[in-house]
Amino acid sequence: MMSPVRAAGLFIANSAWRLTGAKSAGRVLVNALASPDPSARQIAGILLVRAGKKSVPLVQEAIERGINLPQTLVMAGDLGAKSLEPHLQKFVNHPDPAVAKAASDGLRILASQPANETT
């Protein structure tokens, strides 16, 4: 179970990132996607997706770093950012079935949404 202090830290980092654009604060959320705590991963994912277009560079970074790909690839689709489509395509034939499915799901979600950015 996630400690209240850890949860508060994620919300504080989210607020700092969204208010100031500080990449270091945004990376706290990206790094939380790799946490062994499923609650931390879930909170970080929700906060990143709720930030919309602003989180596209951070989600792209997480994909490039291979952080929790099953979650991160679906998040890329949830964002509706067409610029992430090539990153999703790279994983469609991944040897890990969970990663390949997440990439396919992300692409399907992306195709069903209006774009949240100009690409």
Residue, then its C-alpha position, 0 to 999 in steps of 0.5 A: m500500500m502506498s504511503p500518504v507521504r508518497a502519494a502527496g509527493l506525486f501530487i506536489a510534483n504534478s502541481a509543480w510541473r503543471l504550474t511551472g513546466a519544470k521537467s524535473a517535477g514531470r520526471v517524478l511522475v515518469n519515474a513513478l511509472a516504474s515504481p514497484d507500487p501499483s498505486a504509484r504507477q496508477i496515480a502517475g499515469i492518471l496525472l499524466v493523462r489528465a495533463g493532456k498535451k503537456s505530457v506528450p514529451l514525458v510519455q514519449e520519454a517514458i516509452e523511449r526509456g522502456i518504462n512500464l511499456p504496457q501502461t505507457l503505450v496505452m497512455a500514449g493512445d489516451l493522449g490522442a497525440k498523433s506524434l506518438e503513433p510511430h512510437l506505438q508502431k515500433f512495439v506492435n510486434h514486440p516479443d512480450p505479448a503484453v507490450a505488443k497488445a498495449a501497443s495495438d491497444g494504444l494505436r486503436i485508442l489513438a485512432s478513435q480520438p480526435a487529436n489533442e495536438t497539431t501534428 
